[in-house]
Amino acid sequence: MTTPLMPKATAVWLIENTSLTFKQIATFCGLHALEVQNLADSETTHSMVGFDPLASGQLTLDEIHRCEKDNSADLKISIAVSADSVLGKKRSKYTPLSKRQERPDAISWLIKYYPDLTDTQISRLVGTTKITIDAVRNKSHWNAQNIKPRSPVHLGFCTESELNEAVKLLKKTQEAS
């Protein structure tokens, strides 16, 4: 059984908005029943914002009512929720400050080896803005003298398959025109 996104926040919401037992909530959220009871008794959870499993599509109201009537029944998640998705959308990746300084190098490499890539494709691969891409391309970037072309794959900004997909798309558009 998959557990919901943000299990403790989901447990807080279920405690506050349903009459489910601690055991039912614990089983659904992948927590221990005592942990759920502690969340219910704790004063610190008042500052925690509950995560609504109904709004996210993880549960249905009928499923909650079914389990409220039968204390021995377990909640069943209604959608497949993966750990790397939020409501079916891809999460944006956090890039540490030290890595952000390497972005112009990756942009420069893409411009050098694939000059026909669009700014949008480069932006998606590296995770940057079109303004930065334009500054690197025109050599007006504030650190232009220190930029050395380095592969975005080796720098960790994209995977080899993402780069290959962008190149395939580029070749298809060039063949079509």
Backbone as a chain_set.jsonl record, in Angstrom:
{"seq": "MTTPLMPKATAVWLIENTSLTFKQIATFCGLHALEVQNLADSETTHSMVGFDPLASGQLTLDEIHRCEKDNSADLKISIAVSADSVLGKKRSKYTPLSKRQERPDAISWLIKYYPDLTDTQISRLVGTTKITIDAVRNKSHWNAQNIKPRSPVHLGFCTESELNEAVKLLKKTQEAS", "coords": {"N": [[0.846, -1.183, 0.0], [0.587, 2.183, -0.865], [1.747, 5.166, 0.691], [0.358, 8.339, 1.63], [1.232, 11.619, 0.282], [3.219, 13.717, 2.301], [2.785, 12.507, 5.095], [2.413, 13.106, 7.933], [1.188, 15.627, 7.936], [-1.102, 14.978, 6.542], [-2.217, 13.194, 8.358], [-2.767, 14.964, 10.47], [-4.788, 16.502, 9.283], [-6.768, 14.528, 8.896], [-7.272, 13.824, 11.561], [-8.366, 16.195, 12.548], [-10.633, 16.556, 10.933], [-12.193, 14.264, 10.615], [-13.862, 11.322, 11.956], [-12.302, 9.124, 12.235], [-10.469, 6.298, 13.552], [-7.429, 6.307, 15.536], [-5.824, 4.192, 14.79], [-6.715, 3.576, 12.194], [-6.028, 5.929, 10.823], [-3.276, 5.899, 11.258], [-2.525, 3.549, 9.89], [-3.219, 4.232, 7.255], [-1.555, 6.476, 6.819], [0.957, 5.478, 7.205], [2.16, 5.573, 9.667], [2.86, 5.095, 13.202], [0.368, 4.071, 15.553], [0.54, 5.279, 18.067], [2.033, 7.495, 17.44], [0.228, 8.945, 15.901], [-1.709, 9.399, 17.849], [-0.199, 11.02, 19.522], [0.122, 13.221, 17.828], [-2.512, 14.096, 17.83], [-2.858, 14.81, 20.479], [-0.921, 16.705, 20.907], [0.266, 20.027, 21.35], [1.812, 21.314, 19.563], [1.056, 20.665, 17.008], [-0.867, 22.403, 16.274], [0.268, 24.455, 14.968], [0.992, 23.222, 12.67], [0.025, 22.843, 9.34], [-2.661, 21.116, 8.085], [-2.792, 18.602, 5.523], [-4.967, 18.265, 2.954], [-6.376, 15.336, 1.968], [-8.542, 14.914, 0.354], [-8.791, 17.076, -1.397], [-6.481, 16.738, -2.843], [-6.99, 14.436, -4.161], [-6.308, 11.98, -3.168], [-7.936, 10.588, -1.473], [-11.435, 9.728, -1.274], [-14.588, 11.174, -0.369], [-16.55, 9.281, 0.076], [-15.014, 7.038, 0.696], [-13.9, 7.801, 3.142], [-16.263, 8.039, 4.684], [-17.112, 5.371, 4.592], [-15.123, 4.084, 6.092], [-15.416, 5.383, 8.512], [-17.808, 4.368, 9.424], [-17.195, 1.666, 9.759], [-15.021, 0.596, 11.979], [-12.985, -1.258, 11.744], [-12.188, -1.272, 9.17], [-9.816, -0.423, 6.606], [-8.487, 2.576, 5.214], [-8.332, 3.166, 1.741], [-6.114, 4.262, -0.642], [-6.923, 6.423, -3.334], [-5.667, 7.126, -5.675], [-2.647, 6.528, -7.517], [0.11, 7.601, -5.926], [3.132, 9.031, -6.286], [6.38, 9.425, -4.791], [7.866, 11.436, -5.934], [6.15, 13.219, -7.057], [3.715, 15.823, -7.082], [0.487, 15.954, -6.863], [0.39, 14.877, -9.43], [2.108, 16.474, -10.883], [5.327, 17.411, -12.034], [7.927, 18.023, -9.794], [9.753, 21.028, -9.25], [13.251, 21.215, -9.405], [15.494, 21.793, -6.751], [18.296, 23.799, -6.838], [21.427, 23.976, -5.475], [23.254, 26.835, -4.194], [25.988, 26.778, -4.846], [25.963, 25.231, -7.151], [24.494, 26.807, -8.882], [26.208, 28.699, -9.847], [27.497, 27.342, -11.788], [25.783, 27.116, -13.875], [25.936, 28.966, -16.149], [28.156, 27.834, -17.46], [27.132, 25.374, -18.338], [25.115, 26.305, -20.031], [26.671, 27.59, -21.949], [28.039, 25.396, -23.039], [25.919, 23.982, -24.23], [25.127, 25.879, -26.15], [27.423, 25.968, -27.697], [27.776, 23.295, -28.719], [25.246, 22.569, -29.603], [23.962, 24.693, -31.302], [21.516, 25.295, -32.436], [19.519, 24.766, -30.641], [16.59, 25.83, -29.01], [15.884, 28.688, -26.898], [13.991, 28.001, -25.016], [14.226, 25.199, -24.86], [16.851, 24.966, -23.854], [16.485, 26.307, -21.46], [14.738, 24.549, -20.117], [16.346, 22.278, -19.896], [18.57, 23.119, -18.344], [17.463, 24.627, -16.347], [17.039, 27.455, -16.099], [16.737, 31.017, -16.804], [15.532, 32.76, -19.724], [16.746, 35.191, -20.045], [19.248, 34.899, -18.837], [20.325, 32.977, -20.555], [20.409, 34.425, -22.944], [22.256, 36.4, -22.174], [24.58, 34.872, -21.818], [24.889, 33.899, -24.406], [25.311, 36.272, -25.879], [27.6, 37.124, -24.726], [27.431, 38.98, -22.679], [27.126, 38.43, -20.103], [27.606, 38.818, -16.598], [29.799, 37.443, -15.638], [31.271, 36.662, -17.822], [33.946, 36.337, -18.737], [34.939, 34.213, -17.261], [33.509, 31.955, -17.938], [33.374, 28.62, -18.865], [32.765, 26.22, -21.268], [30.927, 23.463, -20.201], [29.589, 20.203, -19.888], [26.093, 19.884, -19.328], [25.072, 17.537, -18.375], [27.175, 16.271, -17.006], [27.502, 18.155, -15.045], [25.199, 17.849, -13.655], [22.716, 19.017, -14.179], [20.836, 18.047, -15.945], [19.643, 14.906, -17.263], [21.229, 12.371, -19.282], [19.368, 11.206, -20.994], [17.36, 13.187, -21.11], [18.747, 15.215, -22.429], [19.274, 13.903, -24.842], [16.643, 13.594, -25.79], [15.936, 16.283, -26.257], [17.741, 16.871, -28.303], [16.874, 15.053, -30.279], [14.323, 16.092, -30.774], [15.085, 18.56, -31.795], [16.391, 17.744, -34.168], [14.205, 16.61, -35.516], [12.581, 18.873, -35.971], [14.29, 20.328, -37.607], [14.462, 18.656, -39.831], [11.84, 18.726, -40.704], [11.58, 21.297, -41.63]], "CA": [[0.0, 0.0, 0.0], [1.361, 3.417, -0.895], [1.361, 6.148, 1.7], [0.084, 9.644, 1.022], [2.238, 12.664, 0.374], [3.235, 14.412, 3.59], [1.938, 11.697, 5.966], [2.033, 13.738, 9.206], [0.223, 16.692, 7.651], [-2.349, 14.293, 6.187], [-2.757, 12.678, 9.617], [-3.328, 16.106, 11.198], [-6.057, 16.848, 8.645], [-7.736, 13.464, 9.181], [-7.626, 13.935, 12.981], [-9.204, 17.378, 12.746], [-11.829, 16.628, 10.087], [-12.929, 13.0, 10.516], [-13.995, 10.565, 13.21], [-11.559, 7.875, 12.065], [-9.664, 5.914, 14.707], [-5.994, 6.542, 15.392], [-5.262, 3.046, 14.078], [-7.038, 3.737, 10.773], [-5.207, 7.029, 10.306], [-1.886, 5.441, 11.272], [-2.357, 2.577, 8.806], [-3.26, 4.95, 5.981], [-0.433, 7.412, 6.681], [2.233, 4.805, 7.386], [2.702, 5.992, 10.955], [2.464, 4.248, 14.322], [-0.851, 4.587, 16.179], [0.929, 6.193, 19.15], [2.476, 8.735, 16.797], [-1.003, 9.66, 15.533], [-2.296, 9.867, 19.104], [0.639, 12.136, 19.954], [-0.246, 14.359, 16.981], [-3.828, 14.569, 18.271], [-2.727, 15.395, 21.813], [0.148, 17.688, 20.936], [-0.042, 21.437, 21.136], [2.638, 21.813, 18.461], [0.417, 20.424, 15.706], [-1.748, 23.524, 15.933], [0.996, 25.282, 14.002], [1.152, 22.444, 11.444], [-1.12, 22.932, 8.45], [-3.063, 19.807, 7.6], [-2.817, 18.407, 4.071], [-6.275, 17.706, 2.631], [-6.28, 14.249, 0.993], [-9.684, 14.992, -0.566], [-8.473, 18.069, -2.427], [-5.403, 16.226, -3.684], [-7.47, 13.265, -4.889], [-5.796, 10.745, -2.582], [-9.081, 9.924, -0.849], [-12.76, 10.238, -1.622], [-15.449, 11.341, 0.795], [-17.21, 7.985, 0.28], [-14.048, 6.158, 1.354], [-13.818, 8.233, 4.542], [-17.519, 7.654, 5.343], [-17.119, 3.907, 4.704], [-14.247, 3.7, 7.195], [-15.956, 5.928, 9.757], [-18.873, 3.453, 9.847], [-16.587, 0.385, 10.118], [-13.733, 0.899, 12.594], [-11.962, -2.253, 11.398], [-11.834, -1.101, 7.753], [-8.664, 0.436, 6.32], [-8.619, 3.509, 4.096], [-7.608, 2.791, 0.531], [-5.748, 5.436, -1.433], [-7.691, 6.349, -4.577], [-4.796, 7.31, -6.833], [-1.247, 6.165, -7.301], [0.854, 8.797, -5.591], [4.556, 8.746, -6.198], [7.086, 10.329, -3.895], [8.453, 12.547, -6.666], [5.137, 14.034, -7.716], [2.731, 16.518, -6.275], [-0.757, 16.022, -7.632], [0.653, 14.52, -10.817], [2.988, 17.431, -11.542], [6.732, 17.235, -11.724], [8.451, 19.042, -8.9], [10.929, 21.729, -9.715], [14.409, 20.784, -8.651], [16.235, 22.821, -6.047], [19.7, 23.818, -7.199], [22.186, 24.688, -4.451], [23.926, 28.055, -4.609], [27.269, 26.442, -5.479], [25.681, 24.718, -8.494], [23.936, 27.874, -9.713], [27.315, 29.402, -10.476], [27.945, 26.514, -12.911], [24.775, 27.163, -14.937], [26.425, 29.576, -17.388], [29.036, 26.873, -18.133], [26.26, 24.416, -19.022], [24.473, 27.035, -21.135], [27.713, 27.805, -22.953], [28.284, 24.106, -23.682], [24.771, 23.703, -25.106], [25.186, 26.823, -27.276], [28.578, 25.603, -28.52], [27.603, 22.019, -29.399], [23.906, 22.51, -30.201], [23.586, 26.106, -31.438], [20.141, 25.449, -32.905], [18.551, 24.559, -29.559], [15.864, 27.055, -28.67], [16.069, 29.144, -25.518], [13.07, 27.235, -24.179], [14.814, 23.88, -24.627], [17.998, 25.16, -22.959], [15.923, 26.68, -20.163], [14.22, 23.343, -19.479], [17.45, 21.367, -19.586], [19.471, 23.643, -17.33], [16.685, 25.231, -15.272], [17.446, 28.857, -16.006], [15.859, 31.953, -17.495], [15.941, 33.145, -21.078], [17.623, 36.357, -19.908], [20.588, 34.366, -18.59], [20.767, 32.33, -21.797], [20.745, 35.502, -23.877], [23.478, 37.047, -21.694], [25.704, 33.975, -22.121], [25.013, 33.845, -25.862], [25.849, 37.553, -26.356], [28.801, 37.392, -23.926], [27.21, 40.141, -21.827], [26.936, 37.907, -18.753], [28.506, 39.52, -15.67], [30.988, 36.63, -15.404], [31.551, 36.086, -19.14], [35.358, 35.985, -18.924], [35.236, 32.975, -16.523], [32.631, 30.874, -18.371], [34.017, 27.56, -19.633], [31.729, 25.256, -21.652], [30.962, 22.149, -19.556], [28.365, 19.455, -20.146], [25.08, 19.972, -18.276], [24.878, 16.194, -17.82], [28.234, 16.064, -16.02], [27.282, 19.097, -13.948], [24.027, 17.398, -12.915], [21.517, 19.819, -14.427], [19.874, 17.223, -16.665], [20.124, 13.552, -17.509], [21.618, 12.088, -20.666], [18.152, 10.956, -21.77], [16.692, 14.473, -21.348], [19.526, 15.89, -23.467], [19.023, 13.184, -26.101], [15.285, 13.939, -26.234], [15.978, 17.644, -26.792], [18.463, 16.802, -29.582], [15.974, 14.383, -31.225], [13.296, 17.071, -31.132], [15.766, 19.548, -32.634], [16.596, 17.12, -35.477], [12.903, 16.473, -36.158], [12.137, 20.187, -36.45], [15.161, 20.713, -38.714], [14.075, 17.834, -40.997], [10.515, 19.155, -41.141], [11.625, 22.6, -42.293]], "C": [[0.888, 1.243, 0.0], [0.85, 4.358, 0.185], [1.153, 7.49, 1.025], [1.3, 10.557, 1.072], [2.107, 13.306, 1.74], [2.372, 13.694, 4.631], [1.52, 12.376, 7.274], [1.005, 14.843, 8.996], [-1.13, 16.099, 7.266], [-3.013, 13.757, 7.445], [-3.405, 13.798, 10.429], [-4.689, 16.474, 10.609], [-7.134, 15.814, 8.971], [-8.18, 13.508, 10.643], [-8.626, 15.065, 13.177], [-10.549, 17.302, 12.032], [-12.629, 15.34, 9.963], [-13.077, 12.379, 11.894], [-13.335, 9.197, 13.064], [-10.756, 7.574, 13.323], [-8.194, 6.221, 14.445], [-5.348, 5.42, 14.581], [-5.519, 3.165, 12.572], [-6.165, 4.822, 10.138], [-3.75, 6.592, 10.215], [-1.619, 4.468, 10.123], [-2.325, 3.285, 7.453], [-2.011, 5.804, 5.762], [0.935, 6.758, 6.845], [2.937, 5.232, 8.665], [2.302, 4.974, 12.014], [1.249, 4.89, 14.983], [-0.53, 5.553, 17.314], [1.414, 7.535, 18.608], [1.269, 9.596, 16.418], [-1.681, 10.207, 16.785], [-1.514, 11.06, 19.64], [0.336, 13.389, 19.125], [-1.579, 14.956, 17.438], [-3.731, 15.3, 19.607], [-1.787, 16.588, 21.862], [-0.352, 19.097, 20.666], [0.728, 21.984, 19.93], [1.986, 21.607, 17.105], [-0.546, 21.535, 15.328], [-1.071, 24.455, 14.937], [1.201, 24.549, 12.675], [-0.128, 22.53, 10.62], [-1.428, 21.544, 7.925], [-3.118, 19.765, 6.082], [-4.085, 17.645, 3.728], [-6.16, 16.6, 1.584], [-7.462, 14.217, 0.02], [-9.368, 15.93, -1.727], [-7.391, 17.552, -3.376], [-5.814, 14.985, -4.457], [-6.957, 11.951, -4.332], [-6.902, 9.914, -1.943], [-10.372, 10.508, -1.403], [-13.573, 10.348, -0.336], [-16.17, 10.024, 1.109], [-16.297, 7.012, 1.024], [-13.918, 6.512, 2.83], [-15.078, 7.812, 5.294], [-17.586, 6.145, 5.556], [-16.294, 3.469, 5.915], [-14.697, 4.268, 8.539], [-17.046, 5.011, 10.308], [-18.316, 2.125, 10.351], [-15.174, 0.636, 10.641], [-12.632, -0.093, 12.243], [-11.502, -2.12, 9.936], [-10.642, -0.15, 7.612], [-8.961, 1.33, 5.127], [-7.797, 3.015, 2.917], [-7.366, 4.05, -0.292], [-6.399, 5.316, -2.806], [-6.859, 6.575, -5.826], [-3.406, 6.829, -6.497], [-0.467, 7.453, -7.09], [2.316, 8.417, -5.475], [5.233, 9.796, -5.347], [7.657, 11.541, -4.619], [7.417, 13.392, -7.392], [4.245, 14.71, -6.689], [1.52, 16.708, -7.168], [-0.502, 15.797, -9.118], [1.572, 15.464, -11.557], [4.423, 17.166, -11.123], [7.191, 18.377, -10.828], [9.625, 19.746, -9.539], [12.092, 21.344, -8.814], [15.055, 21.984, -7.973], [17.694, 22.707, -6.448], [20.451, 24.608, -6.14], [22.932, 25.885, -5.035], [25.237, 27.756, -5.327], [27.074, 25.936, -6.902], [25.185, 25.822, -9.427], [25.026, 28.641, -10.441], [27.847, 28.633, -11.685], [26.952, 26.532, -14.077], [25.272, 27.814, -16.222], [27.381, 28.657, -18.172], [28.204, 25.865, -18.94], [25.561, 25.066, -20.212], [25.462, 27.219, -22.275], [28.005, 26.519, -23.725], [27.16, 23.779, -24.667], [24.784, 24.614, -26.332], [26.31, 26.437, -28.236], [28.312, 24.346, -29.345], [26.238, 21.846, -30.061], [23.382, 23.931, -30.373], [22.137, 26.323, -31.88], [19.095, 25.168, -31.827], [17.873, 25.888, -29.235], [16.143, 27.432, -27.212], [15.179, 28.356, -24.559], [13.642, 25.867, -23.857], [15.998, 23.978, -23.663], [17.507, 25.476, -21.549], [15.41, 25.462, -19.414], [15.336, 22.396, -19.063], [18.269, 21.838, -18.38], [18.714, 24.226, -16.138], [17.073, 26.677, -15.04], [16.462, 29.73, -16.765], [16.404, 32.279, -18.883], [16.879, 34.352, -21.047], [19.066, 35.909, -19.694], [21.152, 33.713, -19.837], [21.211, 33.38, -22.804], [22.045, 36.199, -23.471], [24.702, 36.189, -21.979], [25.956, 33.952, -23.624], [25.673, 35.113, -26.41], [27.13, 37.967, -25.636], [28.672, 38.676, -23.1], [26.934, 39.718, -20.388], [27.974, 38.551, -17.833], [29.816, 38.758, -15.441], [31.471, 35.984, -16.71], [32.993, 35.631, -19.305], [35.719, 34.672, -18.234], [34.392, 31.783, -16.951], [33.417, 29.91, -19.252], [32.948, 26.537, -19.985], [31.941, 23.893, -20.985], [29.594, 21.498, -19.704], [27.363, 19.581, -18.998], [24.802, 18.613, -17.635], [25.912, 15.939, -16.724], [28.095, 17.003, -14.822], [26.042, 18.743, -13.123], [22.765, 18.209, -13.129], [20.434, 19.048, -15.17], [20.474, 15.832, -16.833], [20.498, 13.416, -18.982], [20.384, 11.884, -21.537], [17.389, 12.251, -22.063], [17.409, 15.25, -22.451], [19.289, 15.236, -24.823], [17.641, 13.496, -26.66], [15.255, 15.326, -26.87], [16.669, 17.657, -28.158], [17.6, 16.129, -30.645], [14.895, 15.345, -31.706], [13.858, 18.136, -32.061], [15.942, 18.993, -34.051], [15.274, 16.975, -36.226], [12.425, 17.805, -36.731], [12.995, 20.669, -37.611], [14.81, 19.933, -39.982], [12.746, 18.287, -41.561], [10.576, 20.463, -41.922], [12.561, 22.612, -43.461]], "O": [[1.834, 1.335, 0.782], [-0.329, 4.342, 0.54], [1.714, 7.746, -0.04], [2.262, 10.308, 1.799], [1.004, 13.423, 2.274], [1.325, 14.216, 5.016], [0.37, 12.231, 7.687], [0.065, 14.982, 9.778], [-2.177, 16.645, 7.615], [-4.231, 13.849, 7.592], [-4.472, 13.604, 11.01], [-5.638, 16.73, 11.351], [-8.27, 16.17, 9.283], [-9.348, 13.254, 10.936], [-9.617, 14.908, 13.891], [-11.514, 17.92, 12.481], [-13.648, 15.319, 9.273], [-12.495, 12.85, 12.871], [-13.758, 8.228, 13.693], [-10.403, 8.484, 14.073], [-7.768, 6.375, 13.301], [-4.44, 5.662, 13.786], [-4.631, 2.883, 11.768], [-5.632, 4.64, 9.043], [-3.068, 6.873, 9.229], [-0.588, 4.566, 9.458], [-1.492, 2.967, 6.604], [-1.472, 5.852, 4.657], [1.961, 7.409, 6.647], [4.167, 5.248, 8.731], [1.491, 4.086, 11.748], [1.111, 6.113, 14.976], [-1.243, 6.537, 17.509], [1.229, 8.576, 19.239], [1.284, 10.815, 16.591], [-2.169, 11.337, 16.79], [-2.105, 12.008, 20.157], [0.298, 14.494, 19.665], [-1.753, 16.174, 17.434], [-4.433, 16.284, 19.839], [-1.866, 17.398, 22.785], [-1.262, 19.32, 19.868], [0.339, 22.996, 19.348], [2.324, 22.301, 16.146], [-0.995, 21.604, 14.184], [-1.732, 25.15, 14.165], [1.542, 25.171, 11.669], [-1.226, 22.319, 11.135], [-0.551, 20.872, 7.38], [-3.446, 20.758, 5.432], [-4.262, 16.506, 4.159], [-5.875, 16.89, 0.422], [-7.39, 13.566, -1.022], [-9.64, 15.618, -2.886], [-7.384, 17.883, -4.561], [-5.068, 14.522, -5.32], [-7.147, 10.906, -4.953], [-6.813, 8.687, -1.88], [-10.4, 11.622, -1.926], [-13.272, 9.69, 0.66], [-16.376, 9.693, 2.276], [-16.754, 6.253, 1.879], [-13.835, 5.623, 3.676], [-14.992, 7.29, 6.406], [-18.068, 5.689, 6.593], [-16.71, 2.593, 6.673], [-14.393, 3.699, 9.587], [-17.195, 4.888, 11.524], [-18.883, 1.519, 11.259], [-14.245, 0.86, 9.865], [-11.454, 0.21, 12.432], [-10.547, -2.775, 9.519], [-10.481, 0.792, 8.387], [-9.597, 0.912, 4.159], [-6.69, 2.506, 3.092], [-8.293, 4.8, -0.598], [-6.427, 4.23, -3.384], [-7.301, 6.25, -6.927], [-3.034, 6.734, -5.327], [-0.397, 8.297, -7.984], [2.686, 7.575, -4.656], [4.734, 10.911, -5.196], [7.908, 12.57, -3.992], [7.77, 14.197, -8.254], [4.056, 14.217, -5.577], [1.529, 17.512, -8.1], [-1.11, 16.453, -9.964], [1.802, 15.28, -12.752], [4.691, 16.749, -9.996], [6.882, 19.543, -11.074], [10.399, 19.141, -10.28], [11.926, 21.17, -7.607], [15.149, 23.063, -8.559], [18.265, 21.618, -6.399], [20.154, 25.782, -5.92], [23.205, 25.93, -6.234], [25.562, 28.413, -6.315], [27.915, 26.179, -7.768], [25.433, 25.773, -10.632], [24.798, 29.172, -11.528], [28.563, 29.195, -12.513], [27.255, 26.014, -15.152], [25.05, 27.262, -17.299], [27.41, 28.698, -19.402], [28.536, 25.548, -20.082], [25.429, 24.456, -21.273], [25.116, 27.021, -23.44], [28.198, 26.558, -24.941], [27.414, 23.353, -25.794], [24.482, 24.164, -27.438], [26.162, 26.565, -29.451], [28.591, 24.327, -30.544], [26.101, 21.049, -30.989], [22.457, 24.337, -29.669], [21.594, 27.415, -31.714], [17.899, 25.32, -32.08], [18.519, 26.935, -29.193], [16.576, 26.606, -26.41], [15.571, 28.079, -23.425], [13.562, 25.413, -22.716], [16.127, 23.157, -22.754], [18.051, 24.973, -20.566], [15.619, 25.346, -18.207], [15.273, 21.784, -17.997], [18.614, 21.043, -17.506], [19.262, 24.309, -15.039], [17.395, 27.074, -13.92], [15.471, 29.238, -17.305], [17.588, 32.092, -19.164], [17.716, 34.509, -21.936], [19.992, 36.463, -20.287], [22.333, 33.878, -20.144], [22.257, 33.244, -23.439], [22.85, 36.551, -24.333], [25.753, 36.716, -22.344], [27.106, 33.983, -24.064], [26.507, 35.032, -27.312], [27.679, 39.036, -25.904], [29.658, 39.369, -22.851], [26.556, 40.54, -19.553], [29.103, 38.801, -18.255], [30.829, 39.362, -15.089], [32.017, 34.881, -16.693], [33.238, 34.619, -19.962], [36.727, 34.064, -18.594], [34.539, 30.699, -16.387], [34.039, 30.305, -20.238], [32.279, 26.026, -19.087], [32.975, 23.25, -21.167], [28.566, 22.173, -19.648], [27.725, 19.409, -17.834], [24.352, 18.542, -16.492], [25.574, 15.451, -15.645], [28.525, 16.675, -13.716], [25.852, 19.269, -12.026], [21.828, 18.104, -12.337], [19.249, 19.358, -15.042], [21.659, 15.615, -16.578], [20.125, 14.245, -19.812], [20.349, 12.333, -22.683], [16.83, 12.401, -23.15], [16.768, 15.868, -23.302], [19.124, 15.924, -25.83], [17.483, 13.648, -27.871], [14.62, 15.52, -27.907], [16.238, 18.369, -29.066], [17.585, 16.572, -31.794], [14.59, 15.405, -32.898], [13.189, 18.566, -33.002], [15.674, 19.694, -35.027], [15.222, 17.192, -37.436], [11.921, 17.855, -37.853], [12.493, 21.347, -38.507], [14.853, 20.484, -41.081], [12.541, 18.237, -42.774], [9.729, 20.716, -42.779], [12.709, 23.64, -44.123]]}, "num_chains": 1, "name": "protein.A"}
